[in-house]
Amino acid sequence: MPSAHAAACPDAELVFARGTTEPPGVGPTGEAFVDSLRSQVGAKSVGVYAVDYPATTDFPNAVDGITDARAHVLATAANCPHTKMVLGGFSQGAAVMGFVTANVVPDGVSALEVPAPMPPDVANHIAAVALFGKPSTRFMHAINEPPIAVGSQYVAKTIDLCVDNDLVCSSDGRSFSAHNQYVEAGMVDQGAAFVASQLQASWASDVPVPPPAATPSPQTPSAPLPLSAPAAPLAPSAPPAAGAAPSPHLPSAPLTPPGPAAPVAPPPPVGPLA
């Protein structure tokens, strides 16, 4: 049976902040993002935490979202150290999550009024950041709030998406209706694909690598084996025993050179026939 700890710690945890005036939860953009992300990570489990904050047009209250998101991230890193976190947000929620990643308190803001930046090592627990319609510097200036700067430890794993002509996130955007087109424009799926690839890479890096095979200790090389064994030296043959028959191939005695031929007597004369 799986342990309670394993059930409480998913493979990934999405911490998402909804946009302005959206009902509590992750909002329509967040819901579409969750569905797309889960479809792209296979059997891996993805938990979801909706940041608890007002999300009203009283923008200074967004600090409540920064405080809540930060606390949840720190608690998850401590209690579920193997869970890969994803930070995400839409519109005002994207501003909240951008500030959560910040390395320093923004200029002009009292450090007593906002949460301190997260400890640097927490970034190791966060696999990706997905921001949809993050308010531009122009927009933040219009509402008298400091610009949003994603922390340096998170820049490489952040995708910051803005629909063309979006009044909120584009520095020269003019359309507020474009601000609600992230699902239709395909940017939710684009963001989910980026996050899924970041998660897969992070999970893969956790797989233990088997140790290399032991290297045999060096030994004195032995002399190379001959291709064939050398023939044993022939022992001198023993002289043949007395009375032994001579070899059919060798003479039994040394040969002597032939001398002058002995004269042969002529045959006797034959008498006349009678």
Secondary structure, 3 states (H helix, E strand, C coil): CCCHHHHHCCCEEEEEECCCCCCCCCHHHHHHHHHHHHHHCCCCCEEEEECCCCCCCCHHHHHHHHHHHHHHHHHHHHHCCCCEEEEEEECHHHHHHHHHCCCCCCCCCCCCCCCCCCCHHHHHHEEEEEEECCCCHHHHHHCCCCCCCCCCCCHHHEEEECCCCECCCCCCCCECHHHHCCCCCCHHHHHHHHHHHHHHHHHHHHCCCCCCCCCCCCCCCCCCCCCCCCCCCCCCCCCCCCCCCCCCCCCCCCCCCCCCCCCCCCCCCCCCCC
